[in-house]
Amino acid sequence: MLHVRTHTTGRLDDKGRLSLPSRLRSALDTHRVGSLVLVCVQGAVWAWTPEDFARIESRLDPVDPFAMESLDFTHGILATADEVDVDKSGRVRIPPELRALAGLDKEVRLFSVLDRIEIWDADRWQARFDAAREAAAARGGMPRAPEPAGEGA
């Protein structure tokens, strides 16, 4: 991924375009990434480079494509995927369907974390942020990584 840590507020224009922060645009240019894959997840639009999104999709290779859990994930999450170009001005156009699913209108909150970018409606983000901070404080630390199969049993 781009390994850019940033958070900012932004505005969608009348065509549903969002200007990416300069640090993110610079990283995209450096890595010669000209598009992003957008998906609606948890009430927000998440974005990955096509290479990173391909890694996510590859995790489904060993999974039975006919199992209901697989179908629910592909129909409920992956079916919203849309690859969009980053224009010469460093903007991405968020398709109307994704804007509707994520409740994006004008004011948005954008941040990059781990291998993705998240774009939230400003009010939805504030509610999610407050809930997440409260839950993290109650847990008192980072989540634990799952143990590899065969260990600890």
C-alpha positions, 0 to 999 in steps of 0.5 A: 500500500501507499503507507500514507497516514493522513486524515482530513475533512473534504467536500464532494463537488456537484459531480460527486468528486473528492479531492484527495489530500496532497500527501496521498496524491503524491504517494499515488504518483510515486507508485504510479497508481492511477485508480482506486477500487471503492467499496461500501463497508460499514456505512462508509466508502473504503478505497484500495489500490487495485493491487491491494484489492486483488490481495483481498479478493485472493483471500477468497480463492480457497473459500467455497463460492456457493456457501452462504457466508461467501455469497453474503460477503460477495453480494453484500460487500464485493458487489459494491466494488467499483474501480475509479480513476484518479484524475489529473487534479487528484480527484476521485469520482465516487459513483452515485450508488456508493454515495447513496449507500454510504450517505455521502452528500457534501461534507466528508471525513477522509483518512488512511489507515493500514492498507486503505482509505476510508471516506465517511459522511462527517456526521456518521464518522463522528458517531462511529469515532465516538463509539469506537473510542469508547469501546477501545477505552473499555478494552484497554488495548490493541486487538490481538491477532488470531493465533496461527492454526495448530498453535495454542490448542 
